[in-house]
Amino acid sequence: MDDQLFLDVCARQYKALFDQFRGLLKVCPEPLWDRAEQEAPFWQQAYHTLFWCDLYLSESPQAFAPHPMGRGQAQDLDKRQDFTLSRGELVGYLQTVEAKLDARLKRFESGGLAGENPFGWTGPTAAHNLVYNLRHAQHHCGWMASILRRNGAQPPEWICTG
């Protein structure tokens, strides 16, 4: 597969992921937004997903600057927070991550996909990192959809491609 085809596949799959994510945020009933029982609340699941997408789209772990709205350890699903992020805040963060993806993919148009991955635990190359990031985010979208289903809410239809 050539680099341009790979970048097109990534762009389309990330678009589908982000559209799916946006739909999940939209349909979550208000009572579920901050309800935590056996797991982190829906909003925190969403923040966790965006935080890690944002991190993995950075040039390196050292270059990552967490989004200003991220306080405490909200990305850690094992730590209950004493605040709640709003739907609007998370949609705004999603837009930031979408723009970061566009810029990252554009930089790869001139090469570098086979280059060393500064997030080595996600695979040896930058291309591996892009796919790992997608898989991680889709895992959490599935989990968020399961929260909705288990609580009687209907998640949005699956989006196949962007």
N, C-alpha and C positions, 0 to 999 in steps of 0.2 A: 504494500500500500504506500502510495507516495504521501509526502507531508501535507500537501494541499487537500487531498481527499480526507486524510485523518482529521485535519482541522475543521473541515466541513462537517464531518460526522460528529465531532465534539460540539461544534457550535449548535447543531440541530438538537442533539441530545440534551445539552445544558438548557437550551431554550424550552424544550419540553419539560425538563425538570423544574425550571423556574416557573413556568406556567402552572404546573401541577401544584407546586408549593404555594403560589399565589391563591389558587383555588382553595387549598386547604385552609389558609388563613381566613379567607372570605366566609367559608361555610361553618367554621367552628362556632357552636352556640355559646353565647356569653357565659352561661353557668359552667361550661367546661374549660373556658379560657385559663382560669387560674386554679382549677381544682386539682389538688394533689392528694392522691391516696397511696397507692402502692408504687407510684412512679412520679417523675417530675411533671408539672402541669404542662398543658399544651403549649402555652407561650414559650416556656423554657425549652421544650423540645425543638420549637421553631428557632429560637435564638441559638441553641447549640448547633443546629444544622448550618445556619448562616455563618456563625463564628468560624467553624472549621472549613467551610467553603472559602471564606475570606482568607483565612490563614494559608490554605493550600494553593491559593491563587497568587500568593505573594512570591517575591523573588527568592526569599529564604526565610527560615524561622526568625532570624535576627532582624530582617527588614520589615517584619509584620508589625503593624501598629493597630491594636484593637480599636474597634469602632467606639467613639466617645460614649455611646449609650450603654455600653457593656460595663457594668459595675460588679464589684465583687468577683465571684466565681460562677456567674450565671451559665457559662458554657459547660460547667461540670454538673451533669444530671444527677449526681449523688448528693449535691448540696442545695438544700432548700433556700430560696432567696426571700428577703424581707421586702421585696418590691415586685411589681408586675410591669412588664413592658406592654405597651398598647399595640393593637393591630397596626395602627398608623406608623408607629416607630419601626415595627418589623417590616412593613411594606417599604418604608424608606431605606432600611438596611438592605433589603432584597435588591432594590434599585442600585444601590452602591456596589453590591457584589456583582450584579449583572454588568455594570460598566467596567468593573475590574476584570471580569472574564473577557469582555470584548477587547480590552487593551492587551491582556495577556496573549490571547489568540493572535492578535495583530502582530505582536512582537515575534511570535513563532513563525510568521509567514516568511521571514528571512532566515529561518533555520533555528536549530537548537533543540528540537524535539528529542533527539538522540543524546543530548548532553546530559551530564551528571545531574541527578535529582538532589537538591539540597534537603529534601524531606525523604531521606534514604529508606525509612521504614515503609514508604508507600511504593517502593520499586526503584530500580536502578536509574531510570531515565525520566526526563520531564514528561514524556508521553505517558509513562506509567502513572505519574502523579495525577495527570488530568483524569485518567480513567478511575483511579482509586478515589479521587474526590467525588466523581459522579456516583460511584457505587455507595460510598458512605452517605451521601446526601439522599440517594434514593432509598436506602435502608431506613433513614429517619422519616422520609415522606411516607413510607409504608407503615411505619410505627404510628405516625400521627393519624393516618387513615384508620388504623386499628383502634386508636383511642376513640375516634368518632363512632365507628361501628359498634364498639363494645358499649357505648353509652347512648345508642339509639339514634345517632345522627348519620346522615348520608354523606360520605366523602364525594368529591367531584369524580366524574368519569376519568379513567386513565387516559393520559395524553401520550400517544405513541411517538410522535415526532414533531419537532418544532418547525 
